Amino acid sequence: MLRPVRENAPALLVPAAWTVVTGVHEGYIDEHSLVIAHAVMIVLQIAFVAASWGDMQTGVLRHWRTVIVLGIPVTAAGLIGLTGPPVGGAETAALLQGIALYGWMLLPGAGLYLTAKAVSNDPRPYLFGAALCATGAGLYALAIASGTSALLFVGLNAVGFGQTLGIVYAVIYG
């Protein structure tokens, strides 16, 4: 039973995570919920990697194992940034939150790109997902620089859609 959960749960967790992030940005979800989400994600990432380590030693799965392993400290940075870092105040908190947000925009984008290069089936959904991750991160950065809140929403949704497309395609067509 653990194997089907490991193979299929990401197709639900990825869009759920981006829905929460977008909900926080739009003011529908409070930051306390995001703190809880980060803590849960760290536990799930560690459990997933521990349970799947042997199955993820070669090929595309090795790339994704690397994404998840790198994602643990990225997520931890976000948790520390949200709960108040021990030094540095608001600037450090913002930096740590940015590391988490951009890390989770770009790490899976790299994983999708590497997947596209390695698969024997149609690579286009993975390439499109990777492109949406990069585009969404760029739009988000532009939104921060320009103060355009609509671009925040578009950027977050581009990333969320791109990652969801890639993981759902992988679950269905593996």
C-alpha positions as a Markdown table, in Angstrom:
| # | Residue | x | y | z |
|---|---|---|---|---|
| 1 | Met | 0.0 | 0.0 | 0.0 |
| 2 | Leu | 2.9 | 2.4 | 0.7 |
| 3 | Arg | 4.1 | 2.2 | -2.9 |
| 4 | Pro | 0.9 | 3.4 | -4.5 |
| 5 | Val | 0.8 | 6.3 | -2.0 |
| 6 | Arg | 4.4 | 7.3 | -2.9 |
| 7 | Glu | 3.7 | 7.0 | -6.6 |
| 8 | Asn | 0.4 | 8.9 | -6.6 |
| 9 | Ala | 0.4 | 11.4 | -3.7 |
| 10 | Pro | 2.6 | 14.0 | -5.3 |
| 11 | Ala | 0.0 | 14.5 | -8.0 |
| 12 | Leu | -2.3 | 15.8 | -5.2 |
| 13 | Leu | 0.3 | 17.4 | -3.0 |
| 14 | Val | 1.9 | 19.6 | -5.6 |
| 15 | Pro | -1.2 | 21.5 | -6.6 |
| 16 | Ala | -2.3 | 21.6 | -3.0 |
| 17 | Ala | 1.0 | 23.2 | -2.0 |
| 18 | Trp | 0.7 | 25.9 | -4.7 |
| 19 | Thr | -2.9 | 26.5 | -3.8 |
| 20 | Val | -1.9 | 27.2 | -0.3 |
| 21 | Val | 1.0 | 29.5 | -1.3 |
| 22 | Thr | -1.4 | 31.4 | -3.7 |
| 23 | Gly | -4.0 | 31.6 | -1.0 |
| 24 | Val | -1.6 | 33.2 | 1.4 |
| 25 | His | -0.5 | 35.7 | -1.2 |
| 26 | Glu | -4.1 | 36.6 | -1.9 |
| 27 | Gly | -5.0 | 36.9 | 1.8 |
| 28 | Tyr | -7.3 | 33.8 | 1.9 |
| 29 | Ile | -5.0 | 31.8 | 4.1 |
| 30 | Asp | -3.1 | 33.1 | 7.0 |
| 31 | Glu | 0.7 | 32.7 | 7.5 |
| 32 | His | 0.2 | 30.4 | 10.5 |
| 33 | Ser | -1.3 | 27.9 | 8.1 |
| 34 | Leu | 1.8 | 28.3 | 5.9 |
| 35 | Val | 4.0 | 27.6 | 8.9 |
| 36 | Ile | 2.1 | 24.4 | 9.6 |
| 37 | Ala | 2.3 | 23.5 | 5.9 |
| 38 | His | 6.1 | 24.0 | 5.9 |
| 39 | Ala | 6.5 | 21.8 | 9.0 |
| 40 | Val | 4.3 | 19.0 | 7.4 |
| 41 | Met | 6.2 | 19.3 | 4.1 |
| 42 | Ile | 9.5 | 18.8 | 5.8 |
| 43 | Val | 8.2 | 15.7 | 7.6 |
| 44 | Leu | 6.7 | 14.3 | 4.4 |
| 45 | Gln | 9.9 | 15.0 | 2.3 |
| 46 | Ile | 12.1 | 13.2 | 4.9 |
| 47 | Ala | 9.6 | 10.3 | 5.1 |
| 48 | Phe | 9.3 | 10.1 | 1.3 |
| 49 | Val | 13.1 | 10.1 | 0.7 |
| 50 | Ala | 13.7 | 7.6 | 3.5 |
| 51 | Ala | 11.0 | 5.2 | 2.2 |
| 52 | Ser | 12.0 | 5.7 | -1.5 |
| 53 | Trp | 15.8 | 5.9 | -1.3 |
| 54 | Gly | 16.4 | 2.5 | -2.8 |
| 55 | Asp | 13.9 | 2.9 | -5.5 |
| 56 | Met | 15.3 | 6.3 | -6.6 |
| 57 | Gln | 18.9 | 5.4 | -7.3 |
| 58 | Thr | 19.0 | 5.6 | -11.1 |
| 59 | Gly | 17.6 | 7.4 | -14.0 |
| 60 | Val | 14.9 | 10.0 | -13.7 |
| 61 | Leu | 14.0 | 9.0 | -10.2 |
| 62 | Arg | 17.6 | 9.9 | -9.1 |
| 63 | His | 17.0 | 13.4 | -10.4 |
| 64 | Trp | 13.8 | 13.7 | -8.4 |
| 65 | Arg | 15.5 | 12.3 | -5.3 |
| 66 | Thr | 18.0 | 15.1 | -5.6 |
| 67 | Val | 15.2 | 17.6 | -6.0 |
| 68 | Ile | 13.5 | 16.4 | -2.8 |
| 69 | Val | 16.7 | 16.1 | -0.8 |
| 70 | Leu | 17.7 | 19.7 | -1.8 |
| 71 | Gly | 14.1 | 20.7 | -1.1 |
| 72 | Ile | 14.3 | 19.8 | 2.6 |
| 73 | Pro | 16.7 | 22.6 | 3.6 |
| 74 | Val | 14.9 | 24.9 | 1.1 |
| 75 | Thr | 11.6 | 24.2 | 3.0 |
| 76 | Ala | 13.4 | 24.5 | 6.3 |
| 77 | Ala | 14.6 | 28.0 | 5.2 |
| 78 | Gly | 11.0 | 29.0 | 4.6 |
| 79 | Leu | 9.9 | 27.6 | 8.0 |
| 80 | Ile | 12.6 | 29.6 | 9.8 |
| 81 | Gly | 11.8 | 32.7 | 7.8 |
| 82 | Leu | 8.2 | 32.4 | 8.7 |
| 83 | Thr | 8.7 | 31.8 | 12.4 |
| 84 | Gly | 11.3 | 34.5 | 12.8 |
| 85 | Pro | 15.0 | 33.7 | 12.3 |
| 86 | Pro | 17.2 | 33.9 | 15.4 |
| 87 | Val | 19.3 | 36.7 | 13.9 |
| 88 | Gly | 18.8 | 39.3 | 11.2 |
| 89 | Gly | 15.2 | 40.3 | 11.8 |
| 90 | Ala | 12.8 | 41.1 | 8.9 |
| 91 | Glu | 15.5 | 41.2 | 6.2 |
| 92 | Thr | 16.7 | 37.7 | 7.1 |
| 93 | Ala | 13.1 | 36.4 | 7.3 |
| 94 | Ala | 12.4 | 37.8 | 3.9 |
| 95 | Leu | 15.6 | 36.3 | 2.4 |
| 96 | Leu | 14.8 | 32.8 | 3.9 |
| 97 | Gln | 11.2 | 33.0 | 2.7 |
| 98 | Gly | 12.5 | 34.0 | -0.8 |
| 99 | Ile | 14.9 | 31.0 | -0.8 |
| 100 | Ala | 12.0 | 28.7 | -0.1 |
| 101 | Leu | 9.6 | 30.2 | -2.6 |
| 102 | Tyr | 12.1 | 30.5 | -5.5 |
| 103 | Gly | 13.7 | 27.2 | -4.5 |
| 104 | Trp | 10.4 | 25.4 | -4.9 |
| 105 | Met | 9.7 | 27.3 | -8.2 |
| 106 | Leu | 13.0 | 26.3 | -9.7 |
| 107 | Leu | 14.1 | 23.0 | -8.2 |
| 108 | Pro | 11.1 | 21.1 | -9.7 |
| 109 | Gly | 11.5 | 23.0 | -12.9 |
| 110 | Ala | 15.0 | 21.6 | -13.2 |
| 111 | Gly | 13.7 | 18.2 | -12.4 |
| 112 | Leu | 11.1 | 18.5 | -15.1 |
| 113 | Tyr | 13.7 | 19.6 | -17.6 |
| 114 | Leu | 16.0 | 16.7 | -16.7 |
| 115 | Thr | 13.1 | 14.3 | -16.9 |
| 116 | Ala | 12.3 | 15.6 | -20.4 |
| 117 | Lys | 15.9 | 14.9 | -21.5 |
| 118 | Ala | 15.8 | 11.3 | -20.1 |
| 119 | Val | 12.3 | 9.9 | -20.9 |
| 120 | Ser | 11.5 | 7.7 | -23.9 |
| 121 | Asn | 7.8 | 8.8 | -24.0 |
| 122 | Asp | 6.7 | 12.3 | -25.0 |
| 123 | Pro | 9.0 | 14.9 | -23.3 |
| 124 | Arg | 6.8 | 17.9 | -24.2 |
| 125 | Pro | 4.7 | 18.0 | -21.0 |
| 126 | Tyr | 7.9 | 18.0 | -18.9 |
| 127 | Leu | 9.5 | 20.7 | -21.1 |
| 128 | Phe | 6.3 | 22.8 | -20.9 |
| 129 | Gly | 6.1 | 22.3 | -17.2 |
| 130 | Ala | 9.8 | 23.4 | -16.8 |
| 131 | Ala | 9.2 | 26.4 | -19.0 |
| 132 | Leu | 6.2 | 27.4 | -16.9 |
| 133 | Cys | 8.3 | 27.1 | -13.7 |
| 134 | Ala | 10.9 | 29.4 | -15.1 |
| 135 | Thr | 8.4 | 31.8 | -16.6 |
| 136 | Gly | 6.4 | 31.9 | -13.3 |
| 137 | Ala | 9.5 | 32.6 | -11.3 |
| 138 | Gly | 10.4 | 35.4 | -13.6 |
| 139 | Leu | 6.9 | 36.9 | -13.5 |
| 140 | Tyr | 6.9 | 36.6 | -9.7 |
| 141 | Ala | 10.2 | 38.5 | -9.5 |
| 142 | Leu | 8.9 | 41.1 | -11.9 |
| 143 | Ala | 5.8 | 41.5 | -9.7 |
| 144 | Ile | 8.0 | 42.0 | -6.6 |
| 145 | Ala | 10.1 | 44.6 | -8.4 |
| 146 | Ser | 7.2 | 46.5 | -9.9 |
| 147 | Gly | 4.6 | 46.0 | -7.1 |
| 148 | Thr | 2.1 | 44.5 | -9.6 |
| 149 | Ser | 0.0 | 42.1 | -7.5 |
| 150 | Ala | -1.7 | 40.6 | -10.6 |
| 151 | Leu | 1.7 | 39.3 | -11.8 |
| 152 | Leu | 2.2 | 37.6 | -8.4 |
| 153 | Phe | -1.0 | 35.6 | -9.0 |
| 154 | Val | -0.1 | 34.8 | -12.7 |
| 155 | Gly | 3.5 | 33.8 | -11.7 |
| 156 | Leu | 2.4 | 31.5 | -8.9 |
| 157 | Asn | -0.3 | 29.9 | -11.0 |
| 158 | Ala | 2.2 | 29.4 | -13.9 |
| 159 | Val | 4.5 | 27.5 | -11.6 |
| 160 | Gly | 1.7 | 25.5 | -10.0 |
| 161 | Phe | 0.2 | 24.5 | -13.3 |
| 162 | Gly | 3.6 | 23.6 | -14.8 |
| 163 | Gln | 4.6 | 21.4 | -11.9 |
| 164 | Thr | 1.1 | 19.9 | -11.7 |
| 165 | Leu | 1.2 | 19.1 | -15.4 |
| 166 | Gly | 4.5 | 17.4 | -15.1 |
| 167 | Ile | 3.7 | 15.3 | -12.0 |
| 168 | Val | 0.2 | 14.3 | -13.3 |
| 169 | Tyr | 1.7 | 13.3 | -16.6 |
| 170 | Ala | 4.4 | 11.2 | -14.8 |
| 171 | Val | 1.8 | 9.5 | -12.7 |
| 172 | Ile | -0.4 | 8.6 | -15.6 |
| 173 | Tyr | 2.2 | 7.8 | -18.3 |
| 174 | Gly | 5.3 | 7.2 | -16.0 |
